[in-house]
Amino acid sequence: MTNWERYFGSPEAAMRMGVRMMTWPLLIVVDEVDPHTRCAKHSRHVGEFASFEEYAAWLHAEYDDGTIRWDE
């Protein structure tokens, strides 16, 4: 599952997401609003990206929920 599928793949998932773009300096901020509150101030920071290329790479990357551990 990619980050796109996880966060934007269905209408229900997409309506929980907030994507803001500041133009100078360029900064793209992605937040996920807690669906169990009525207030948009309760959100979880998902990521910050300094370019459109970084944001696109993150969207197409594999979703990591923290359960995968790499042996060193």
PDB file of N, CA, C, O and CB in Angstrom:
ATOM      1  N   MET A   1       0.853  -1.171   0.000  1.00  0.00           N
ATOM      2  CA  MET A   1       0.000   0.000   0.000  1.00  0.00           C
ATOM      3  C   MET A   1       0.902   1.238   0.000  1.00  0.00           C
ATOM      4  O   MET A   1       1.808   1.355   0.825  1.00  0.00           O
ATOM      5  CB  MET A   1      -0.972  -0.004   1.231  1.00  0.00           C
ATOM      6  N   THR A   2       0.649   2.143  -0.918  1.00  0.00           N
ATOM      7  CA  THR A   2       1.421   3.382  -0.978  1.00  0.00           C
ATOM      8  C   THR A   2       0.815   4.419  -0.037  1.00  0.00           C
ATOM      9  O   THR A   2      -0.298   4.243   0.458  1.00  0.00           O
ATOM     10  CB  THR A   2       1.470   3.928  -2.424  1.00  0.00           C
ATOM     11  N   ASN A   3       1.554   5.498   0.206  1.00  0.00           N
ATOM     12  CA  ASN A   3       1.019   6.589   1.026  1.00  0.00           C
ATOM     13  C   ASN A   3      -0.216   7.196   0.371  1.00  0.00           C
ATOM     14  O   ASN A   3      -1.152   7.603   1.060  1.00  0.00           O
ATOM     15  CB  ASN A   3       2.091   7.675   1.250  1.00  0.00           C
ATOM     16  N   TRP A   4      -0.221   7.256  -0.969  1.00  0.00           N
ATOM     17  CA  TRP A   4      -1.396   7.782  -1.677  1.00  0.00           C
ATOM     18  C   TRP A   4      -2.631   6.941  -1.353  1.00  0.00           C
ATOM     19  O   TRP A   4      -3.687   7.482  -1.026  1.00  0.00           O
ATOM     20  CB  TRP A   4      -1.149   7.803  -3.209  1.00  0.00           C
ATOM     21  N   GLU A   5      -2.494   5.616  -1.443  1.00  0.00           N
ATOM     22  CA  GLU A   5      -3.626   4.726  -1.160  1.00  0.00           C
ATOM     23  C   GLU A   5      -4.061   4.826   0.297  1.00  0.00           C
ATOM     24  O   GLU A   5      -5.256   4.790   0.588  1.00  0.00           O
ATOM     25  CB  GLU A   5      -3.262   3.278  -1.497  1.00  0.00           C
ATOM     26  N   ARG A   6      -3.113   4.949   1.208  1.00  0.00           N
ATOM     27  CA  ARG A   6      -3.416   5.003   2.647  1.00  0.00           C
ATOM     28  C   ARG A   6      -4.158   6.278   3.022  1.00  0.00           C
ATOM     29  O   ARG A   6      -5.170   6.234   3.722  1.00  0.00           O
ATOM     30  CB  ARG A   6      -2.128   4.902   3.463  1.00  0.00           C
ATOM     31  N   TYR A   7      -3.649   7.412   2.553  1.00  0.00           N
ATOM     32  CA  TYR A   7      -4.190   8.698   2.988  1.00  0.00           C
ATOM     33  C   TYR A   7      -5.224   9.309   2.048  1.00  0.00           C
ATOM     34  O   TYR A   7      -6.052  10.099   2.501  1.00  0.00           O
ATOM     35  CB  TYR A   7      -3.077   9.657   3.162  1.00  0.00           C
ATOM     36  N   PHE A   8      -5.211   8.978   0.765  1.00  0.00           N
ATOM     37  CA  PHE A   8      -6.111   9.611  -0.200  1.00  0.00           C
ATOM     38  C   PHE A   8      -6.871   8.623  -1.077  1.00  0.00           C
ATOM     39  O   PHE A   8      -7.580   9.039  -1.993  1.00  0.00           O
ATOM     40  CB  PHE A   8      -5.332  10.537  -1.071  1.00  0.00           C
ATOM     41  N   GLY A   9      -6.739   7.326  -0.817  1.00  0.00           N
ATOM     42  CA  GLY A   9      -7.275   6.304  -1.709  1.00  0.00           C
ATOM     43  C   GLY A   9      -8.778   6.155  -1.714  1.00  0.00           C
ATOM     44  O   GLY A   9      -9.329   5.583  -2.654  1.00  0.00           O
ATOM     45  N   SER A  10      -9.455   6.646  -0.703  1.00  0.00           N
ATOM     46  CA  SER A  10     -10.912   6.576  -0.673  1.00  0.00           C
ATOM     47  C   SER A  10     -11.452   7.953  -0.282  1.00  0.00           C
ATOM     48  O   SER A  10     -10.728   8.747   0.318  1.00  0.00           O
ATOM     49  CB  SER A  10     -11.408   5.471   0.325  1.00  0.00           C
ATOM     50  N   PRO A  11     -12.702   8.245  -0.610  1.00  0.00           N
ATOM     51  CA  PRO A  11     -13.259   9.549  -0.224  1.00  0.00           C
ATOM     52  C   PRO A  11     -13.245   9.757   1.286  1.00  0.00           C
ATOM     53  O   PRO A  11     -13.036  10.876   1.756  1.00  0.00           O
ATOM     54  CB  PRO A  11     -14.684   9.683  -0.744  1.00  0.00           C
ATOM     55  N   GLU A  12     -13.466   8.692   2.047  1.00  0.00           N
ATOM     56  CA  GLU A  12     -13.477   8.808   3.511  1.00  0.00           C
ATOM     57  C   GLU A  12     -12.094   9.169   4.040  1.00  0.00           C
ATOM     58  O   GLU A  12     -11.966   9.995   4.945  1.00  0.00           O
ATOM     59  CB  GLU A  12     -13.960   7.496   4.153  1.00  0.00           C
ATOM     60  N   ALA A  13     -11.063   8.550   3.475  1.00  0.00           N
ATOM     61  CA  ALA A  13      -9.697   8.849   3.908  1.00  0.00           C
ATOM     62  C   ALA A  13      -9.287  10.252   3.474  1.00  0.00           C
ATOM     63  O   ALA A  13      -8.669  10.982   4.249  1.00  0.00           O
ATOM     64  CB  ALA A  13      -8.713   7.812   3.342  1.00  0.00           C
ATOM     65  N   ALA A  14      -9.621  10.632   2.260  1.00  0.00           N
ATOM     66  CA  ALA A  14      -9.220  11.932   1.727  1.00  0.00           C
ATOM     67  C   ALA A  14      -9.853  13.084   2.485  1.00  0.00           C
ATOM     68  O   ALA A  14      -9.237  14.141   2.622  1.00  0.00           O
ATOM     69  CB  ALA A  14      -9.581  12.028   0.264  1.00  0.00           C
ATOM     70  N   MET A  15     -11.072  12.903   2.980  1.00  0.00           N
ATOM     71  CA  MET A  15     -11.718  14.019   3.681  1.00  0.00           C
ATOM     72  C   MET A  15     -11.102  14.278   5.055  1.00  0.00           C
ATOM     73  O   MET A  15     -11.355  15.323   5.654  1.00  0.00           O
ATOM     74  CB  MET A  15     -13.206  13.745   3.834  1.00  0.00           C
ATOM     75  N   ARG A  16     -10.296  13.340   5.563  1.00  0.00           N
ATOM     76  CA  ARG A  16      -9.602  13.558   6.840  1.00  0.00           C
ATOM     77  C   ARG A  16      -8.270  14.277   6.670  1.00  0.00           C
ATOM     78  O   ARG A  16      -7.660  14.694   7.655  1.00  0.00           O
ATOM     79  CB  ARG A  16      -9.371  12.233   7.534  1.00  0.00           C
ATOM     80  N   MET A  17      -7.814  14.426   5.428  1.00  0.00           N
ATOM     81  CA  MET A  17      -6.485  14.964   5.189  1.00  0.00           C
ATOM     82  C   MET A  17      -6.506  16.470   4.949  1.00  0.00           C
ATOM     83  O   MET A  17      -7.427  17.012   4.338  1.00  0.00           O
ATOM     84  CB  MET A  17      -5.852  14.268   4.010  1.00  0.00           C
ATOM     85  N   GLY A  18      -5.473  17.118   5.445  1.00  0.00           N
ATOM     86  CA  GLY A  18      -5.279  18.540   5.200  1.00  0.00           C
ATOM     87  C   GLY A  18      -3.932  18.744   4.548  1.00  0.00           C
ATOM     88  O   GLY A  18      -2.910  18.368   5.121  1.00  0.00           O
ATOM     89  N   VAL A  19      -3.901  19.331   3.363  1.00  0.00           N
ATOM     90  CA  VAL A  19      -2.651  19.601   2.664  1.00  0.00           C
ATOM     91  C   VAL A  19      -2.566  21.108   2.472  1.00  0.00           C
ATOM     92  O   VAL A  19      -3.411  21.714   1.813  1.00  0.00           O
ATOM     93  CB  VAL A  19      -2.571  18.835   1.288  1.00  0.00           C
ATOM     94  N   ARG A  20      -1.527  21.703   3.060  1.00  0.00           N
ATOM     95  CA  ARG A  20      -1.331  23.155   2.946  1.00  0.00           C
ATOM     96  C   ARG A  20      -0.034  23.413   2.207  1.00  0.00           C
ATOM     97  O   ARG A  20       0.946  22.686   2.375  1.00  0.00           O
ATOM     98  CB  ARG A  20      -1.313  23.841   4.349  1.00  0.00           C
ATOM     99  N   MET A  21      -0.033  24.452   1.390  1.00  0.00           N
ATOM    100  CA  MET A  21       1.163  24.819   0.657  1.00  0.00           C
ATOM    101  C   MET A  21       1.486  26.280   0.928  1.00  0.00           C
ATOM    102  O   MET A  21       0.688  27.170   0.635  1.00  0.00           O
ATOM    103  CB  MET A  21       0.986  24.564  -0.856  1.00  0.00           C
ATOM    104  N   MET A  22       2.665  26.517   1.491  1.00  0.00           N
ATOM    105  CA  MET A  22       3.160  27.869   1.685  1.00  0.00           C
ATOM    106  C   MET A  22       4.085  28.161   0.510  1.00  0.00           C
ATOM    107  O   MET A  22       4.887  27.309   0.127  1.00  0.00           O
ATOM    108  CB  MET A  22       3.899  28.036   3.076  1.00  0.00           C
ATOM    109  N   THR A  23       3.982  29.348  -0.060  1.00  0.00           N
ATOM    110  CA  THR A  23       4.676  29.595  -1.318  1.00  0.00           C
ATOM    111  C   THR A  23       6.091  30.132  -1.171  1.00  0.00           C
ATOM    112  O   THR A  23       6.915  29.884  -2.051  1.00  0.00           O
ATOM    113  CB  THR A  23       3.890  30.541  -2.127  1.00  0.00           C
ATOM    114  N   TRP A  24       6.412  30.852  -0.107  1.00  0.00           N
ATOM    115  CA  TRP A  24       7.782  31.343  -0.005  1.00  0.00           C
ATOM    116  C   TRP A  24       8.273  31.285   1.410  1.00  0.00           C
ATOM    117  O   TRP A  24       7.726  32.003   2.247  1.00  0.00           O
ATOM    118  CB  TRP A  24       7.885  32.752  -0.524  1.00  0.00           C
ATOM    119  N   PRO A  25       9.247  30.501   1.746  1.00  0.00           N
ATOM    120  CA  PRO A  25       9.820  29.454   0.912  1.00  0.00           C
ATOM    121  C   PRO A  25       8.823  28.311   0.765  1.00  0.00           C
ATOM    122  O   PRO A  25       7.950  28.121   1.613  1.00  0.00           O
ATOM    123  CB  PRO A  25      11.151  28.944   1.509  1.00  0.00           C
ATOM    124  N   LEU A  26       8.961  27.562  -0.310  1.00  0.00           N
ATOM    125  CA  LEU A  26       8.016  26.498  -0.592  1.00  0.00           C
ATOM    126  C   LEU A  26       8.017  25.462   0.529  1.00  0.00           C
ATOM    127  O   LEU A  26       9.068  24.942   0.902  1.00  0.00           O
ATOM    128  CB  LEU A  26       8.345  25.835  -1.930  1.00  0.00           C
ATOM    129  N   LEU A  27       6.844  25.171   1.058  1.00  0.00           N
ATOM    130  CA  LEU A  27       6.694  24.155   2.094  1.00  0.00           C
ATOM    131  C   LEU A  27       5.317  23.536   1.939  1.00  0.00           C
ATOM    132  O   LEU A  27       4.310  24.243   1.932  1.00  0.00           O
ATOM    133  CB  LEU A  27       6.888  24.757   3.526  1.00  0.00           C
ATOM    134  N   ILE A  28       5.270  22.223   1.815  1.00  0.00           N
ATOM    135  CA  ILE A  28       4.015  21.496   1.709  1.00  0.00           C
ATOM    136  C   ILE A  28       3.844  20.717   3.003  1.00  0.00           C
ATOM    137  O   ILE A  28       4.699  19.905   3.356  1.00  0.00           O
ATOM    138  CB  ILE A  28       3.992  20.546   0.451  1.00  0.00           C
ATOM    139  N   VAL A  29       2.749  20.957   3.713  1.00  0.00           N
ATOM    140  CA  VAL A  29       2.493  20.339   5.014  1.00  0.00           C
ATOM    141  C   VAL A  29       1.262  19.447   4.903  1.00  0.00           C
ATOM    142  O   VAL A  29       0.222  19.876   4.403  1.00  0.00           O
ATOM    143  CB  VAL A  29       2.297  21.420   6.123  1.00  0.00           C
ATOM    144  N   VAL A  30       1.381  18.201   5.371  1.00  0.00           N
ATOM    145  CA  VAL A  30       0.286  17.239   5.323  1.00  0.00           C
ATOM    146  C   VAL A  30      -0.085  16.862   6.751  1.00  0.00           C
ATOM    147  O   VAL A  30       0.773  16.444   7.529  1.00  0.00           O
ATOM    148  CB  VAL A  30       0.675  15.974   4.490  1.00  0.00           C
ATOM    149  N   ASP A  31      -1.361  17.009   7.095  1.00  0.00           N
ATOM    150  CA  ASP A  31      -1.892  16.660   8.411  1.00  0.00           C
ATOM    151  C   ASP A  31      -3.082  15.738   8.251  1.00  0.00           C
ATOM    152  O   ASP A  31      -3.784  15.784   7.240  1.00  0.00           O
ATOM    153  CB  ASP A  31      -2.290  17.923   9.201  1.00  0.00           C
ATOM    154  N   GLU A  32      -3.309  14.895   9.258  1.00  0.00           N
ATOM    155  CA  GLU A  32      -4.485  14.025   9.281  1.00  0.00           C
ATOM    156  C   GLU A  32      -5.335  14.439  10.480  1.00  0.00           C
ATOM    157  O   GLU A  32      -4.872  14.396  11.620  1.00  0.00           O
ATOM    158  CB  GLU A  32      -4.080  12.498   9.359  1.00  0.00           C
ATOM    159  N   VAL A  33      -6.575  14.837  10.219  1.00  0.00           N
ATOM    160  CA  VAL A  33      -7.479  15.285  11.266  1.00  0.00           C
ATOM    161  C   VAL A  33      -8.056  14.073  11.984  1.00  0.00           C
ATOM    162  O   VAL A  33      -8.440  13.091  11.348  1.00  0.00           O
ATOM    163  CB  VAL A  33      -8.608  16.170  10.683  1.00  0.00           C
ATOM    164  N   ASP A  34      -8.116  14.143  13.291  1.00  0.00           N
ATOM    165  CA  ASP A  34      -8.699  13.053  14.081  1.00  0.00           C
ATOM    166  C   ASP A  34     -10.192  12.967  13.786  1.00  0.00           C
ATOM    167  O   ASP A  34     -10.916  13.929  14.043  1.00  0.00           O
ATOM    168  CB  ASP A  34      -8.450  13.268  15.608  1.00  0.00           C
ATOM    169  N   PRO A  35     -10.680  11.834  13.251  1.00  0.00           N
ATOM    170  CA  PRO A  35     -12.090  11.741  12.872  1.00  0.00           C
ATOM    171  C   PRO A  35     -13.046  11.661  14.056  1.00  0.00           C
ATOM    172  O   PRO A  35     -14.259  11.762  13.872  1.00  0.00           O
ATOM    173  CB  PRO A  35     -12.293  10.546  12.002  1.00  0.00           C
ATOM    174  N   HIS A  36     -12.528  11.484  15.259  1.00  0.00           N
ATOM    175  CA  HIS A  36     -13.396  11.342  16.426  1.00  0.00           C
ATOM    176  C   HIS A  36     -13.626  12.652  17.166  1.00  0.00           C
ATOM    177  O   HIS A  36     -14.185  12.651  18.263  1.00  0.00           O
ATOM    178  CB  HIS A  36     -12.813  10.336  17.370  1.00  0.00           C
ATOM    179  N   THR A  37     -13.206  13.763  16.584  1.00  0.00           N
ATOM    180  CA  THR A  37     -13.440  15.062  17.195  1.00  0.00           C
ATOM    181  C   THR A  37     -14.203  15.953  16.226  1.00  0.00           C
ATOM    182  O   THR A  37     -14.242  15.695  15.023  1.00  0.00           O
ATOM    183  CB  THR A  37     -12.110  15.722  17.609  1.00  0.00           C
ATOM    184  N   ARG A  38     -14.790  16.972  16.752  1.00  0.00           N
ATOM    185  CA  ARG A  38     -15.489  17.948  15.913  1.00  0.00           C
ATOM    186  C   ARG A  38     -14.581  19.123  15.573  1.00  0.00           C
ATOM    187  O   ARG A  38     -14.969  20.015  14.820  1.00  0.00           O
ATOM    188  CB  ARG A  38     -16.759  18.449  16.614  1.00  0.00           C
ATOM    189  N   CYS A  39     -13.386  19.123  16.122  1.00  0.00           N
ATOM    190  CA  CYS A  39     -12.488  20.263  15.986  1.00  0.00           C
ATOM    191  C   CYS A  39     -11.305  19.895  15.092  1.00  0.00           C
ATOM    192  O   CYS A  39     -10.661  18.868  15.311  1.00  0.00           O
ATOM    193  CB  CYS A  39     -11.994  20.736  17.371  1.00  0.00           C
ATOM    194  N   ALA A  40     -11.022  20.703  14.112  1.00  0.00           N
ATOM    195  CA  ALA A  40      -9.909  20.440  13.201  1.00  0.00           C
ATOM    196  C   ALA A  40      -8.552  20.699  13.855  1.00  0.00           C
ATOM    197  O   ALA A  40      -7.513  20.389  13.271  1.00  0.00           O
ATOM    198  CB  ALA A  40     -10.048  21.295  11.953  1.00  0.00           C
ATOM    199  N   LYS A  41      -8.557  21.264  15.058  1.00  0.00           N
ATOM    200  CA  LYS A  41      -7.291  21.535  15.731  1.00  0.00           C
ATOM    201  C   LYS A  41      -6.653  20.267  16.267  1.00  0.00           C
ATOM    202  O   LYS A  41      -5.466  20.274  16.595  1.00  0.00           O
ATOM    203  CB  LYS A  41      -7.499  22.519  16.861  1.00  0.00           C
ATOM    204  N   HIS A  42      -7.399  19.183  16.365  1.00  0.00           N
ATOM    205  CA  HIS A  42      -6.857  17.905  16.800  1.00  0.00           C
ATOM    206  C   HIS A  42      -6.412  17.137  15.564  1.00  0.00           C
ATOM    207  O   HIS A  42      -7.167  16.344  15.001  1.00  0.00           O
ATOM    208  CB  HIS A  42      -7.904  17.092  17.628  1.00  0.00           C
ATOM    209  N   SER A  43      -5.188  17.385  15.157  1.00  0.00           N
ATOM    210  CA  SER A  43      -4.696  16.713  13.958  1.00  0.00           C
ATOM    211  C   SER A  43      -3.312  16.135  14.229  1.00  0.00           C
ATOM    212  O   SER A  43      -2.621  16.545  15.162  1.00  0.00           O
ATOM    213  CB  SER A  43      -4.655  17.690  12.753  1.00  0.00           C
ATOM    214  N   ARG A  44      -2.928  15.185  13.406  1.00  0.00           N
ATOM    215  CA  ARG A  44      -1.633  14.526  13.515  1.00  0.00           C
ATOM    216  C   ARG A  44      -0.787  14.945  12.330  1.00  0.00           C
ATOM    217  O   ARG A  44      -1.199  14.809  11.178  1.00  0.00           O
ATOM    218  CB  ARG A  44      -1.784  12.978  13.576  1.00  0.00           C
ATOM    219  N   HIS A  45       0.388  15.450  12.621  1.00  0.00           N
ATOM    220  CA  HIS A  45       1.306  15.883  11.569  1.00  0.00           C
ATOM    221  C   HIS A  45       1.832  14.647  10.847  1.00  0.00           C
ATOM    222  O   HIS A  45       2.387  13.750  11.482  1.00  0.00           O
ATOM    223  CB  HIS A  45       2.482  16.734  12.155  1.00  0.00           C
ATOM    224  N   VAL A  46       1.664  14.592   9.530  1.00  0.00           N
ATOM    225  CA  VAL A  46       2.094  13.449   8.739  1.00  0.00           C
ATOM    226  C   VAL A  46       3.435  13.722   8.068  1.00  0.00           C
ATOM    227  O   VAL A  46       4.302  12.848   8.053  1.00  0.00           O
ATOM    228  CB  VAL A  46       1.042  13.102   7.693  1.00  0.00           C
ATOM    229  N   GLY A  47       3.620  14.915   7.515  1.00  0.00           N
ATOM    230  CA  GLY A  47       4.886  15.205   6.856  1.00  0.00           C
ATOM    231  C   GLY A  47       5.014  16.634   6.373  1.00  0.00           C
ATOM    232  O   GLY A  47       4.023  17.347   6.215  1.00  0.00           O
ATOM    233  N   GLU A  48       6.263  17.042   6.138  1.00  0.00           N
ATOM    234  CA  GLU A  48       6.586  18.340   5.545  1.00  0.00           C
ATOM    235  C   GLU A  48       7.538  18.099   4.392  1.00  0.00           C
ATOM    236  O   GLU A  48       8.450  17.278   4.488  1.00  0.00           O
ATOM    237  CB  GLU A  48       7.209  19.320   6.598  1.00  0.00           C
ATOM    238  N   PHE A  49       7.323  18.821   3.300  1.00  0.00           N
ATOM    239  CA  PHE A  49       8.120  18.607   2.098  1.00  0.00           C
ATOM    240  C   PHE A  49       8.539  19.953   1.538  1.00  0.00           C
ATOM    241  O   PHE A  49       7.741  20.888   1.473  1.00  0.00           O
ATOM    242  CB  PHE A  49       7.334  17.791   1.041  1.00  0.00           C
ATOM    243  N   ALA A  50       9.810  20.044   1.130  1.00  0.00           N
ATOM    244  CA  ALA A  50      10.364  21.308   0.643  1.00  0.00           C
ATOM    245  C   ALA A  50      10.259  21.465  -0.867  1.00  0.00           C
ATOM    246  O   ALA A  50      10.649  22.500  -1.408  1.00  0.00           O
ATOM    247  CB  ALA A  50      11.803  21.425   1.055  1.00  0.00           C
ATOM    248  N   SER A  51       9.735  20.445  -1.558  1.00  0.00           N
ATOM    249  CA  SER A  51       9.586  20.553  -3.011  1.00  0.00           C
ATOM    250  C   SER A  51       8.453  19.641  -3.472  1.00  0.00           C
ATOM    251  O   SER A  51       8.039  18.723  -2.763  1.00  0.00           O
ATOM    252  CB  SER A  51      10.915  20.189  -3.739  1.00  0.00           C
ATOM    253  N   PHE A  52       7.971  19.917  -4.663  1.00  0.00           N
ATOM    254  CA  PHE A  52       6.922  19.076  -5.235  1.00  0.00           C
ATOM    255  C   PHE A  52       7.446  17.669  -5.512  1.00  0.00           C
ATOM    256  O   PHE A  52       6.702  16.692  -5.423  1.00  0.00           O
ATOM    257  CB  PHE A  52       6.376  19.703  -6.525  1.00  0.00           C
ATOM    258  N   GLU A  53       8.732  17.575  -5.850  1.00  0.00           N
ATOM    259  CA  GLU A  53       9.332  16.271  -6.121  1.00  0.00           C
ATOM    260  C   GLU A  53       9.355  15.403  -4.864  1.00  0.00           C
ATOM    261  O   GLU A  53       9.054  14.211  -4.929  1.00  0.00           O
ATOM    262  CB  GLU A  53      10.752  16.442  -6.668  1.00  0.00           C
ATOM    263  N   GLU A  54       9.715  15.999  -3.706  1.00  0.00           N
ATOM    264  CA  GLU A  54       9.709  15.254  -2.442  1.00  0.00           C
ATOM    265  C   GLU A  54       8.298  14.781  -2.105  1.00  0.00           C
ATOM    266  O   GLU A  54       8.102  13.640  -1.685  1.00  0.00           O
ATOM    267  CB  GLU A  54      10.267  16.125  -1.295  1.00  0.00           C
ATOM    268  N   TYR A  55       7.320  15.662  -2.290  1.00  0.00           N
ATOM    269  CA  TYR A  55       5.932  15.325  -1.998  1.00  0.00           C
ATOM    270  C   TYR A  55       5.445  14.187  -2.902  1.00  0.00           C
ATOM    271  O   TYR A  55       4.794  13.255  -2.431  1.00  0.00           O
ATOM    272  CB  TYR A  55       5.036  16.563  -2.168  1.00  0.00           C
ATOM    273  N   ALA A  56       5.760  14.263  -4.198  1.00  0.00           N
ATOM    274  CA  ALA A  56       5.355  13.214  -5.133  1.00  0.00           C
ATOM    275  C   ALA A  56       6.044  11.891  -4.800  1.00  0.00           C
ATOM    276  O   ALA A  56       5.422  10.831  -4.878  1.00  0.00           O
ATOM    277  CB  ALA A  56       5.678  13.631  -6.577  1.00  0.00           C
ATOM    278  N   ALA A  57       7.318  11.948  -4.432  1.00  0.00           N
ATOM    279  CA  ALA A  57       8.036  10.722  -4.057  1.00  0.00           C
ATOM    280  C   ALA A  57       7.412  10.097  -2.821  1.00  0.00           C
ATOM    281  O   ALA A  57       7.294   8.874  -2.747  1.00  0.00           O
ATOM    282  CB  ALA A  57       9.527  11.017  -3.806  1.00  0.00           C
ATOM    283  N   TRP A  58       7.010  10.907  -1.849  1.00  0.00           N
ATOM    284  CA  TRP A  58       6.367  10.400  -0.637  1.00  0.00           C
ATOM    285  C   TRP A  58       5.007   9.768  -0.975  1.00  0.00           C
ATOM    286  O   TRP A  58       4.665   8.717  -0.434  1.00  0.00           O
ATOM    287  CB  TRP A  58       6.191  11.542   0.399  1.00  0.00           C
ATOM    288  N   LEU A  59       4.242  10.396  -1.856  1.00  0.00           N
ATOM    289  CA  LEU A  59       2.944   9.841  -2.236  1.00  0.00           C
ATOM    290  C   LEU A  59       3.076   8.464  -2.865  1.00  0.00           C
ATOM    291  O   LEU A  59       2.250   7.585  -2.617  1.00  0.00           O
ATOM    292  CB  LEU A  59       2.237  10.775  -3.196  1.00  0.00           C
ATOM    293  N   HIS A  60       4.112   8.269  -3.679  1.00  0.00           N
ATOM    294  CA  HIS A  60       4.292   6.999  -4.386  1.00  0.00           C
ATOM    295  C   HIS A  60       5.100   5.975  -3.591  1.00  0.00           C
ATOM    296  O   HIS A  60       5.229   4.828  -4.019  1.00  0.00           O
ATOM    297  CB  HIS A  60       4.967   7.248  -5.709  1.00  0.00           C
ATOM    298  N   ALA A  61       5.642   6.373  -2.444  1.00  0.00           N
ATOM    299  CA  ALA A  61       6.438   5.452  -1.622  1.00  0.00           C
ATOM    300  C   ALA A  61       5.521   4.505  -0.845  1.00  0.00           C
ATOM    301  O   ALA A  61       4.335   4.774  -0.658  1.00  0.00           O
ATOM    302  CB  ALA A  61       7.349   6.240  -0.645  1.00  0.00           C
ATOM    303  N   GLU A  62       6.090   3.416  -0.408  1.00  0.00           N
ATOM    304  CA  GLU A  62       5.355   2.417   0.371  1.00  0.00           C
ATOM    305  C   GLU A  62       5.025   2.991   1.745  1.00  0.00           C
ATOM    306  O   GLU A  62       5.882   3.600   2.385  1.00  0.00           O
ATOM    307  CB  GLU A  62       6.177   1.101   0.508  1.00  0.00           C
ATOM    308  N   TYR A  63       3.792   2.801   2.200  1.00  0.00           N
ATOM    309  CA  TYR A  63       3.354   3.267   3.514  1.00  0.00           C
ATOM    310  C   TYR A  63       4.072   2.477   4.597  1.00  0.00           C
ATOM    311  O   TYR A  63       4.123   1.248   4.536  1.00  0.00           O
ATOM    312  CB  TYR A  63       1.817   3.132   3.668  1.00  0.00           C
ATOM    313  N   ASP A  64       4.625   3.162   5.581  1.00  0.00           N
ATOM    314  CA  ASP A  64       5.342   2.521   6.680  1.00  0.00           C
ATOM    315  C   ASP A  64       4.610   2.843   7.974  1.00  0.00           C
ATOM    316  O   ASP A  64       4.600   3.989   8.425  1.00  0.00           O
ATOM    317  CB  ASP A  64       6.834   2.992   6.745  1.00  0.00           C
ATOM    318  N   ASP A  65       3.991   1.813   8.572  1.00  0.00           N
ATOM    319  CA  ASP A  65       3.264   2.033   9.823  1.00  0.00           C
ATOM    320  C   ASP A  65       4.122   1.779  11.055  1.00  0.00           C
ATOM    321  O   ASP A  65       3.617   1.810  12.177  1.00  0.00           O
ATOM    322  CB  ASP A  65       2.043   1.148   9.869  1.00  0.00           C
ATOM    323  N   GLY A  66       5.412   1.527  10.861  1.00  0.00           N
ATOM    324  CA  GLY A  66       6.322   1.331  11.971  1.00  0.00           C
ATOM    325  C   GLY A  66       6.455  -0.100  12.439  1.00  0.00           C
ATOM    326  O   GLY A  66       7.207  -0.367  13.376  1.00  0.00           O
ATOM    327  N   THR A  67       5.745  -1.034  11.814  1.00  0.00           N
ATOM    328  CA  THR A  67       5.812  -2.425  12.254  1.00  0.00           C
ATOM    329  C   THR A  67       6.947  -3.194  11.592  1.00  0.00           C
ATOM    330  O   THR A  67       7.305  -4.274  12.061  1.00  0.00           O
ATOM    331  CB  THR A  67       4.502  -3.117  11.973  1.00  0.00           C
ATOM    332  N   ILE A  68       7.513  -2.673  10.529  1.00  0.00           N
ATOM    333  CA  ILE A  68       8.612  -3.357   9.839  1.00  0.00           C
ATOM    334  C   ILE A  68       9.921  -2.991  10.523  1.00  0.00           C
ATOM    335  O   ILE A  68      10.242  -1.812  10.676  1.00  0.00           O
ATOM    336  CB  ILE A  68       8.655  -2.980   8.321  1.00  0.00           C
ATOM    337  N   ARG A  69      10.669  -3.999  10.930  1.00  0.00           N
ATOM    338  CA  ARG A  69      11.977  -3.796  11.567  1.00  0.00           C
ATOM    339  C   ARG A  69      13.046  -4.415  10.684  1.00  0.00           C
ATOM    340  O   ARG A  69      12.909  -5.556  10.243  1.00  0.00           O
ATOM    341  CB  ARG A  69      12.017  -4.417  13.004  1.00  0.00           C
ATOM    342  N   TRP A  70      14.102  -3.671  10.425  1.00  0.00           N
ATOM    343  CA  TRP A  70      15.202  -4.171   9.609  1.00  0.00           C
ATOM    344  C   TRP A  70      16.303  -4.688  10.525  1.00  0.00           C
ATOM    345  O   TRP A  70      16.675  -4.020  11.491  1.00  0.00           O
ATOM    346  CB  TRP A  70      15.745  -3.065   8.661  1.00  0.00           C
ATOM    347  N   ASP A  71      16.827  -5.878  10.225  1.00  0.00           N
ATOM    348  CA  ASP A  71      17.958  -6.418  10.969  1.00  0.00           C
ATOM    349  C   ASP A  71      19.235  -5.735  10.502  1.00  0.00           C
ATOM    350  O   ASP A  71      19.449  -5.536   9.306  1.00  0.00           O
ATOM    351  CB  ASP A  71      18.059  -7.955  10.792  1.00  0.00           C
ATOM    352  N   GLU A  72      20.071  -5.385  11.457  1.00  0.00           N
ATOM    353  CA  GLU A  72      21.318  -4.720  11.095  1.00  0.00           C
ATOM    354  C   GLU A  72      22.482  -5.642  11.222  1.00  0.00           C
ATOM    355  O   GLU A  72      23.616  -5.245  10.955  1.00  0.00           O
ATOM    356  CB  GLU A  72      21.543  -3.505  11.941  1.00  0.00           C
TER     357      GLU A  72
END
